[in-house]
Amino acid sequence: MKIKGESNQLIQKFLLATILFTTSLASFGQKPDIILPTSNSINTELLYTGNFVWEQKVSNLFNSGIPSIPNKRFVTIRKTAKEITIEERMTENGKDVVRRKLVVNAKTFEPINATSETDRFTYNLTFGTKIKGELENYANGEKEKFDVPIEEKFFLGSSLEILVSILPLKEGYKAFIPQVTFDQGFRTKVMRWELEKVQELKIPSCKTGEIVDVFLVELSNTLTLTETYKIVIDKKSRRIITVVHNNGSEKFYIDNQEDIDPIKAKFDAEEAKKMISQGTAKIFGKAYTVDEKKPRSILESIRSRDKIIAPKGSVVMLIPNTAYFKEWVEFNLSVQKKFPGTIVGGDVISGCSTYPLPLQVKEQTLLTEVTDHKGNFSFQNLKPGEYYVTVHFVATKYTHTTRTPNGTYNIVINPDGSGSANQNVDVTQWGSPTNVLNTKLVIIKKEGEEVKVALN
């Protein structure tokens, strides 16, 4: 391949460096796999197809630079007998920044055509015995025409992670992968990726509640020296679970697995709608919490507890306890039990976040508000059945005074010779807002019933 007289030299340097490097490795008894479109190591039968959403996370738990709107990569992989199509859309803060499409040979993974559109450049290229097409650089308004022969086989950069997922991965596997990229919008770049390390690990799956066997694959760009990839791949399905790309700044993407629903029960939206709109029963009561930290005697604790009333306007939610919701609760509790949080730097980091309620379930819930300064709320037009009622508010605690002996004494001597020794105490006053989330299971047994509940 020759583009403006420079890429041919780059490929020659790449091939020479590869030969020299692999020869030196061979002298140490290692035989890295040289991956080309003619390589038998490429097994497209392993390819995992479908629609995926890779959401950007913060890989460093103590990194404060969390995007206000999570950045995402929307990836679609389709396969026919002749072609594999990879479409990708990338967003930053909710706005599209990259759209690209790549079509490759279904057996060799060799590129057939590729398009890309970003805020800096666009290109539209076809591949055969030549590269043909056009690249436009928005920075300077230049358009570069491509009509050059392809002298060596290569892969395109946008397919790298997916190509890795269909290689013969195992502990100790090493490989070299040639890559051509047009992503900078200036000239074609020929690079070599070194697949340095493969580990076989076990990780928890928050979507299934099971332990998954995975490959952790580490790659580095031997020309830039600093650009790296870490890719976690499901060993059985070859689905890409995590991608960590570091090119000066680290981007950490996790597959949300939005196509996986761990809840087997079917949600009956019509039945849930009837439960909250076509009955004559009522649930009412007061929402509050109890100040458990206020010092009191045992007798005071028995007689009464200090109430902190939910402020007027606090949102109260009612959820029909359908078969779907029951299984949803059981699944989330079991996952939290299997994969509990760990303590990192004094903070509890959750092992798995809660599997979210689908939109169709959320649509069949009721919301109301606390109507006064006594914490009153109510729901009407309910049918007999089970309901979860929940309230969330911020409770401002009472200010307390505590006295703690500190081990020092005041000694007093009186004129008559009498005296005393009193132990000093440290006095502490405290009062801080606390998030309150109270939930109660409420059962309506018959039409027209009015059920009173203390939501505390």
C-alpha positions in Angstrom: 0.0 0.0 0.0 1.4 3.4 -0.9 -0.1 6.7 0.0 1.7 10.0 -0.8 5.0 8.0 -0.9 5.1 7.6 2.9 2.9 4.7 3.8 4.9 2.2 1.7 8.0 3.0 3.7 6.1 2.7 6.9 4.8 -0.8 5.9 8.3 -1.8 5.0 9.6 -0.6 8.3 6.7 -2.4 10.0 7.5 -5.7 8.3 11.2 -5.4 9.0 10.6 -4.5 12.6 8.2 -7.5 12.9 10.7 -9.9 11.4 13.6 -8.6 13.6 11.4 -8.6 16.7 9.9 -12.1 16.2 13.3 -13.5 15.3 14.7 -12.2 18.6 11.7 -13.7 20.5 12.1 -17.0 18.7 15.7 -17.2 20.0 14.1 -17.2 23.5 11.8 -20.0 22.6 8.6 -17.9 22.2 6.5 -18.1 19.0 4.1 -15.2 18.8 1.2 -15.5 16.3 1.4 -13.1 13.3 -2.2 -12.2 12.6 -3.0 -11.3 9.0 -6.2 -11.7 7.0 -4.7 -14.9 5.6 -4.1 -16.3 9.1 -5.8 -19.5 10.2 -6.0 -18.1 13.7 -8.9 -15.9 12.7 -12.1 -17.8 13.5 -15.2 -15.7 12.7 -17.4 -18.6 13.9 -16.6 -17.3 17.4 -18.0 -13.9 16.7 -20.7 -12.6 19.1 -23.3 -10.6 17.2 -26.0 -8.2 18.4 -26.6 -4.7 19.7 -24.5 -3.5 22.6 -24.2 -0.4 24.7 -20.8 0.2 26.2 -21.0 2.9 28.9 -18.0 4.8 30.0 -17.1 4.4 33.6 -14.5 5.9 35.9 -11.8 3.2 36.3 -10.2 5.0 39.2 -12.6 4.9 42.1 -11.1 8.2 43.5 -11.2 10.1 40.2 -13.6 13.0 40.5 -13.9 13.6 36.7 -17.1 11.8 36.2 -19.1 12.9 33.2 -22.4 14.5 34.0 -24.0 12.4 31.3 -22.3 9.0 30.8 -20.4 8.7 27.5 -21.5 5.7 25.5 -20.6 3.5 22.5 -23.5 2.0 20.7 -22.2 -1.0 18.8 -24.0 -3.3 16.3 -22.4 -6.4 14.9 -24.1 -8.3 12.1 -22.9 -11.3 10.1 -23.9 -13.0 6.8 -22.2 -15.7 4.9 -20.1 -13.2 3.1 -19.8 -10.1 5.2 -19.5 -8.8 8.8 -20.8 -5.4 9.5 -19.7 -3.3 12.5 -21.6 -0.1 13.1 -20.6 2.2 16.0 -21.9 5.5 17.4 -20.1 7.3 20.2 -21.5 10.0 22.4 -20.0 12.5 24.8 -22.3 14.3 27.3 -25.3 13.0 25.4 -24.1 14.3 21.9 -22.9 12.2 19.0 -19.2 12.7 18.3 -18.4 9.7 16.1 -20.3 7.6 13.6 -18.6 4.8 11.7 -19.4 1.7 9.7 -17.0 -1.1 8.7 -17.7 -4.0 6.4 -15.2 -6.9 6.5 -14.9 -10.3 4.9 -16.8 -12.9 6.9 -13.9 -15.4 6.8 -10.7 -13.3 6.8 -11.8 -10.1 8.5 -10.2 -8.1 5.7 -11.8 -4.7 5.2 -14.2 -4.2 2.3 -15.4 -0.7 2.9 -15.4 1.8 5.7 -17.0 5.2 6.5 -16.5 7.5 9.4 -17.8 10.9 10.4 -16.5 13.0 13.4 -16.4 16.7 14.2 -12.9 16.8 12.7 -13.0 14.7 9.6 -14.9 12.2 7.4 -13.9 9.5 5.1 -15.5 7.0 2.7 -13.2 4.2 1.5 -13.4 1.0 -0.4 -10.8 -1.8 -0.3 -9.8 -4.3 -2.9 -6.6 -4.3 -4.9 -6.6 -0.6 -4.2 -7.9 1.8 -1.6 -10.4 4.2 -3.2 -12.3 7.0 -1.8 -12.0 10.4 -0.1 -11.0 11.9 3.2 -12.0 15.4 4.2 -10.2 17.2 7.0 -12.4 19.9 8.6 -9.5 21.6 10.3 -8.0 22.9 7.1 -10.8 22.1 4.6 -8.5 19.8 2.6 -9.9 16.8 0.7 -7.6 13.9 0.0 -8.4 11.5 -2.8 -7.4 7.8 -2.4 -6.6 5.6 -5.4 -3.6 3.6 -4.5 -2.6 -0.1 -4.7 -2.7 -2.3 -1.6 0.6 -4.1 -1.4 0.2 -5.8 2.0 -2.6 -7.2 4.1 -3.9 -5.3 7.2 -6.9 -4.7 9.5 -8.6 -1.4 10.2 -8.3 0.2 13.7 -12.0 0.4 14.4 -12.2 -3.5 14.4 -9.3 -4.2 16.7 -11.2 -5.1 19.9 -13.6 -7.4 17.9 -10.8 -9.0 16.0 -9.1 -9.9 19.3 -12.2 -11.6 20.6 -12.1 -14.2 17.8 -8.4 -15.2 18.2 -7.3 -18.5 19.8 -7.0 -17.0 23.2 -5.5 -18.9 26.1 -3.0 -18.4 28.9 0.4 -17.5 27.5 -0.9 -16.7 24.0 1.0 -13.8 22.2 0.5 -12.2 18.9 1.2 -9.3 16.6 -1.6 -7.5 14.7 -0.9 -4.9 11.9 -3.4 -2.1 11.8 -4.1 0.8 9.5 -6.0 3.8 10.8 -7.3 7.0 9.3 -8.6 8.4 12.6 -6.3 11.5 12.7 -7.7 12.9 9.4 -4.3 13.6 7.9 -2.4 10.5 6.6 -2.7 6.8 6.8 -0.9 5.3 9.8 0.5 1.8 9.9 0.8 0.5 13.4 1.6 -2.8 15.1 -0.2 -4.1 18.1 1.5 -6.6 20.4 -0.9 -8.9 22.3 1.3 -9.2 25.3 -0.7 -11.1 27.8 -3.8 -13.3 28.2 -5.1 -14.3 31.7 -8.0 -16.6 32.4 -10.1 -15.3 35.3 -13.5 -15.6 37.0 -15.6 -12.5 37.6 -19.2 -12.0 38.9 -22.0 -11.2 36.5 -24.4 -8.7 38.0 -26.9 -9.4 35.2 -27.1 -13.2 35.8 -25.9 -13.6 39.4 -23.4 -16.2 38.2 -19.6 -16.4 38.0 -18.3 -16.0 34.5 -15.1 -17.4 33.0 -13.3 -14.6 31.1 -10.1 -13.7 29.2 -8.3 -10.6 30.3 -6.3 -9.5 27.2 -3.6 -6.8 27.3 -2.3 -5.1 24.1 0.2 -2.3 23.5 1.0 -0.2 20.4 4.7 -0.9 19.6 5.0 2.3 17.6 3.5 4.8 20.1 4.7 2.8 23.1 2.1 4.5 25.4 -1.2 3.5 23.8 -2.7 0.3 25.5 -5.8 -1.8 25.6 -7.2 -4.1 28.3 -10.1 -6.1 27.1 -12.3 -8.5 29.1 -13.9 -11.2 27.0 -16.5 -13.8 28.0 -14.7 -17.1 27.5 -17.7 -19.1 26.4 -19.7 -16.6 24.3 -16.7 -14.3 23.2 -18.8 -11.3 24.1 -16.7 -8.2 25.0 -17.5 -7.2 28.6 -15.0 -4.4 29.3 -12.7 -2.2 27.2 -10.0 0.0 28.8 -8.3 2.2 26.2 -5.4 4.4 27.4 -4.0 6.9 24.9 -2.8 9.6 27.2 -6.2 9.6 29.0 -7.9 6.4 30.1 -11.4 5.5 28.8 -13.1 2.6 30.6 -16.1 1.1 28.8 -18.4 -1.6 30.3 -21.1 -3.5 28.3 -24.4 -2.7 30.0 -25.8 -5.9 28.7 -29.1 -4.2 28.1 -30.3 -7.2 26.0 -30.1 -9.5 29.0 -33.2 -9.6 31.3 -32.5 -11.8 34.4 -36.2 -11.7 35.5 -38.1 -14.7 34.0 -41.6 -13.6 35.1 -43.5 -11.8 32.5 -44.9 -8.4 33.5 -48.6 -7.9 32.9 -48.9 -4.2 32.3 -52.7 -4.3 31.9 -53.3 -6.2 35.2 -51.0 -3.8 37.1 -52.8 -0.8 35.6 -56.2 -2.2 36.8 -54.7 -2.7 40.3 -53.9 1.1 40.7 -56.9 2.7 38.8 -60.0 0.5 38.8 -60.6 -0.3 42.5 -62.4 1.3 45.5 -59.9 0.7 48.2 -57.5 3.2 49.8 -54.1 3.3 51.5 -53.3 6.2 53.8 -51.1 7.0 56.7 -48.1 9.0 57.9 -44.5 9.1 56.7 -41.8 9.6 59.3 -38.6 8.2 60.8 -37.4 7.7 64.3 -34.5 9.5 65.9 -32.6 6.4 67.1 -29.5 8.2 68.3 -31.1 10.6 70.8 -29.9 9.6 74.3 -32.7 8.2 76.5 -33.3 5.9 79.4 -34.6 2.4 78.9 -38.0 3.5 80.3 -38.1 6.4 77.8 -37.3 4.1 74.9 -40.2 1.8 75.9 -42.7 4.6 76.3 -42.0 6.6 73.2 -39.7 7.3 70.3 -38.9 10.7 68.9 -40.4 11.1 65.4 -39.0 13.1 62.5 -41.8 13.8 60.1 -41.4 13.6 56.4 -41.5 17.2 55.1 -44.5 18.4 53.2 -44.0 17.7 49.5 -41.9 14.5 50.1 -42.6 12.0 47.3 -44.4 8.7 48.2 -44.4 5.9 45.7 -46.7 2.9 45.4 -45.7 -0.2 43.4 -48.1 -3.2 42.7 -46.4 -6.3 44.1 -46.8 -8.3 40.9 -45.0 -11.6 40.2 -42.5 -9.7 38.1 -41.7 -7.2 41.0 -41.5 -10.0 43.5 -38.9 -11.8 41.4 -37.1 -8.5 40.8 -36.7 -8.0 44.6 -35.6 -11.5 45.1 -33.0 -11.3 42.3 -31.5 -8.1 43.5 -31.3 -9.4 47.1 -29.6 -12.6 46.0 -27.1 -10.7 43.8 -26.2 -8.4 46.7 -25.8 -11.4 48.9 -23.6 -13.3 46.4 -21.4 -10.3 45.5 -21.3 -7.9 48.5 -19.5 -4.6 48.5 -15.9 -4.2 49.5 -14.2 -1.5 51.6 -11.8 0.7 49.5 -10.1 3.6 51.2 -12.7 3.5 54.0 -15.7 3.7 51.6 -18.0 0.8 50.8 -17.9 0.1 47.1 -20.9 -1.9 45.9 -20.2 -5.2 44.3 -23.2 -5.0 42.0 -25.7 -2.1 41.4 -29.4 -2.8 41.5 -30.9 -4.2 38.3 -33.1 -1.3 37.2 -36.9 -1.6 36.9 -37.9 -1.6 33.2 -39.8 1.4 31.9 -43.1 -0.5 31.5 -43.0 -1.4 35.3 -42.3 2.2 36.3 -45.2 3.4 34.2 -47.6 1.3 36.4 -46.6 2.9 39.7 -48.3 5.7 41.5 -46.7 8.8 42.9 -48.1 11.2 45.5 -46.8 13.7 48.0 -46.9 14.2 51.8 -49.7 16.8 52.0 -49.0 18.5 55.3 -46.5 19.0 58.1 -47.8 15.9 59.9 -46.6 13.5 57.3 -50.0 12.5 55.9 -50.3 10.9 52.4 -52.9 8.7 50.6 -53.5 6.5 47.6 -57.0 5.8 46.2 -58.8 3.7 43.5 -56.9 0.6 44.4 -57.9 -3.0 44.0 -57.3 -5.8 46.5 -53.8 -7.1 46.3 -50.3 -6.4 47.6 -48.4 -3.1 47.3 -45.1 -1.7 48.2 -45.3 1.8 49.5 -42.1 3.8 49.9 -41.0 7.3 50.9 -37.7 9.1 50.5 -36.8 12.3 52.3 -34.0 14.1 54.1 -34.4 14.1 57.9 -32.8 16.8 60.0 -31.9 15.3 63.3 -32.4 16.8 66.7 -29.3 18.3 68.3 -28.0 16.2 71.1 -25.5 16.7 73.8 -23.3 13.8 74.9 -20.9 13.7 77.8 -17.9 11.4 77.6 -15.4 11.0 80.5 -11.9 11.9 79.4 -9.9 10.5 82.3 -8.9 13.8 84.0 -10.2 15.1 87.3 -10.8 18.3 89.1 -9.7 18.2 92.8 -11.4 20.6 95.2 -10.2 21.2 98.8 -12.6 23.2 101.1 -11.6 25.4 104.1 -13.0 22.8 106.5 -10.7 20.2 105.1 -13.3 18.4 103.1 -12.7 17.8 99.4 -13.9 16.1 96.2 -12.5 14.8 93.0 -14.8 15.1 89.9 -14.0 13.4 86.6 -14.1 15.8 83.6 -16.1 15.1 80.5 -15.9 16.1 76.9 -19.2 17.7 75.7 -20.3 17.0 72.1 -23.3 18.5 70.2 -24.3 17.1 66.9 -27.1 17.4 64.3 -26.8 16.4 60.7 -29.2 15.7 57.8 -29.7 12.0 56.9 -31.3 10.3 53.9 -34.3 8.3 54.9 -35.8 5.5 52.7 -38.8 3.7 54.3 -40.7 0.9 52.6 -43.7 -1.1 53.8 -45.6 -4.1 52.2 -49.3 -3.3 52.4 -52.1 -5.8 51.7 -55.6 -4.8 50.7 -58.0 -7.8 51.3 -61.3 -6.5 49.9 -62.9 -3.8 47.8 -63.6 -0.5 49.6 -61.1 -1.3 52.4 -59.1 1.6 53.9 -55.7 0.5 55.2 -53.8 2.7 57.5 -50.0 2.5 57.5 -47.2 4.0 59.5 -44.5 4.5 56.9 -41.5 4.6 59.3 
